[in-house]
Amino acid sequence: MTEEKQLKYDRAYLKMALEWGKLSHCKRKQVGAIIVKDRMIISDGFNGTPTGFDNCCEDEEGVTKWEVLHAEANAILKVASSAQSAKNATLYITLSPCTECSKLIHQAGIKRVVYAKNYRDVSGLAFLKKAGVELNYLPYE
């Protein structure tokens, strides 16, 4: 695929991740993730509480509850419970991954991450780079 065509697809999938993030009940940040393999969406996720829990993501002080799952973790867990594999896939995410999610991304075999905004701690990106994962910063237009 040409670089120009890849960029067109990257923008489209990232816009889809942005829309998916709007499904989150979190007030502080709404993050969306899409996992694509062989130009097919194989999983999606957004940040929120585990299945069966109250959808409120923040406590009374506005602090995110510890049990909230990040968008990329939700997408990876969804793949894990399916017949699909994320090996050699691309993760499109609206916010760069934290350190914990970066470990999941690497272990899932995801080889490329396209993200629109930097998380406050970029240690996760440094880990992924060290692990050989291709990183592409693609801010919203």
Order of alpha helices (4+ residues) and beta strands (2+ residues): alpha-beta-beta-alpha-beta-alpha-beta-alpha-beta
